[in-house]
Amino acid sequence: MTTTYAPAPARQTRAASPHQAARGRASRRRKLVWIAEHAVAVGLACAFIGPIVFIFLTSVMTDGQSLTTNLWPHHWQWSNYRTVFATAPVGTWLVNTVLYAVAATAATLLSSVPIAYALARLRFKGRNTAFLCVITMMMLPPQVLVIPMYLMWARLHLTGTIWPLVLPSLFGDAFSVFLLRQFLLTVPEDYLNAARIDGCGELRVLTRVVLPMMRPALVAVGLFSFFNAWNDYYGPLIYTGETPAHWTLALGLATFKTSHAVQWNLTMAATLIAMAPVIIVFFFAQKAFIEGVTLTGVKG
Amino acid sequence: MATQLQLTPAPLRARLRRNRLRVLLFLAPGLVGFAVFLVYPLVMTVWLSFTNSNMISPARFVGLRNYRYLLDGDPLIWHAIRNTGWLVAVMVPAQVLFALGVAMVTARLKAGASLFRTLFYLPALAPPVAATVAFVCMFNPNSGPVNRILGLLGIHGPLWFNSPGWSKPALTLLALWGSGTMMVIFLAALLEVPAELYEAAELDGAGSWHRFRYVTLPTISPVVLFATVTGVIAGLQYFTQAMVASQVANGNIQPAPGYPDGSTLTFPQQLYIAGFNQFHAGYACALAVVLFVVAMAFTVVLLRRASGFDIEEAPR
């Protein structure tokens, strides 16, 4: 905790011998600090990545070995991944999850951009109030509203399907609106005014000038809403918990160990199937993720 | 916009009306969503909390009966309140401190900083259900690697997810593993602290602790506050990991909420059980109202400090 980030100021001493000794000590100390810092970082990296490696190694063990404390598989039993699909309807869960995630992402992007643009770039009375409403929606625990929402969807005969999870995204997602607005505030007003003077209406300004500039923010929001849906457990539990045909991967995985597999190896294979898309996409689009996260927190 | 008004000779009133129409058009989906998915259910939650609604037959007004049941009647609710309180008071601060520490280490790295940041952030994206299942397996007292490693160090590991005393600390370790989002936010804030401030402090003879206390901390404190409040609100909602951990660790097909011994029963879980297992929708709504009041109190703290949202900075 007692560390600094500023580089130590360079000593402006001549090469006189006592000074040289001091300089030697300082550089040795700096080298030791360098090693210590990087050792801590490597240790942390092992702790962060270790569980994922463990999941993978366990997922290819034989039934017998996954009951032991062995860490390295004696026999790489790749067929576990086929067995998983045969022991539980993992395929159905996957299809449902992809449907939910794709639909929710498309709906979120479509609906949130104009709202964010109005909040960041249009002048109107009550704009700050409107933005406070967005923050309130973002901060509100979903559990607060869940009973009336369930009753509402039940009256529309949509409980037991993924529609209650997708349809609300058509009306703007608070977190996405927030993130897009933060990004839009960084777009220089001059660009927009130039287009306005050229006679563009606000819709044209948005689609022709702002949207192309927004690509990184759109990618971040799209990724976040995709994985939000992919990772969601509470929503599917509430609305499709009673209809296994509409279960998502999160729901199925939660009961996988207790209802389908005695051994850990198959459970870990199913776990890795749920994690894999996140890991793969992350390594291709990590910049977008990290820029997105930074955008939500750095404005102080 | 001001320039536009001067450049265009159209009458001002007509332009203002058109502007209002345009704003309405842009905001329309959000306004509908706000009414249907926030205002309506919120009003209904408050109303239902004063009824005996059971989700099927029509609700009847029962006054404060649900709230009285909450205060003395529900045998499990104080368990749930204590557990959620523990998570907010221990897990969230632990997460903030850990993320801050990791961010400070990462900020100092000269080689491979962005690689390390990537690795530290990755687990934050892991699906909570998958992460929880994996942790229960890793912390399994018989076959898991954690107690084996502890054993090599001469420590007799606890029962973790199977022990009432260790289940919440185990969930805390799971939360630390996934605290990459906070870490990225802190790291960005740390890298924005102006280097001149450190140089000035150093010239004044400030040691590294003083530089942290009087330069770093004041500069990043709005971000820390933002992360703490959002962390607290996430702590109040804590549901998935607790529910899945108890299910998997218990190993029984019959759900055992709060296993072991009610130690992981959180407030939102009790709300879920009341509403969707016992069909006491009225009582569940009373719990929801309590959750709403507490979450909003923390949100107000955040907005009072007006950090993180730069409402004032929006172009006028």
Interface residues (C-beta under 8 A of the other chain):
Chain A: M1 T2 T3 T4 Y5 A6 P7 P9 W34 E37 H38 V40 A41 L44 A45 A47 F48 I49 P51 I52 F54 I55 T58 S66 L67 T68 T69 L71 S111 P114 I115 Y117 A118 L119 A120 R121 L122 R123 F124 R127 N128 A130 F131 L132 C133 V134 I135 T136 M137 M139 L140 P141 P142 Q143 V144 L145 V146 I147 P148 M149 Y150 L151 M152 A154 P168 L170 F171 G172 V177 L185 E189 N193 R196 I197 G201 E202 F227 W230 N231 Y233 Y234 I238 G241 L249 A250 L251 L253 A254 T255 F256 K257 T258 S259 W264 T267 M268 T271 L272 A274 M275 V278 I279 F282 F283 Q286 F289 I290 V293 T294 T296 G297 V298 K299 G300
Chain B: M1 T3 Q4 L7 N19 R20 R22 V23 L25 F26 L27 P29 G30 V32 G33 F34 V36 F37 L38 Y40 P41 L42 M44 T45 L48 S53 M55 G101 V102 M104 V105 T106 A107 R108 L109 K110 A111 G112 F116 R117 T118 L119 F120 Y121 L122 P123 L125 A126 P127 P128 V129 A130 A131 V133 A134 F135 C137 M138 N140 N142 S143 G144 P145 R148 W177 G180 T181 V184 I185 A188 A189 L190 L191 E192 V193 A195 Y198 E199 E202 G207 S208 W209 R211 F212 T216 I220 P222 V223 F226 A227 T230 I233 L236 Q237 F239 T240 M243 V244 Q247 V248 N250 G251 N252 I253 P268 L271 Y272 G275 F276 A281 A284 C285 A288 V289 L291 F292 A295 M296 F298 T299 L302 L303 S307 G308 F309 D310 I311 E313 A314 P315 R316
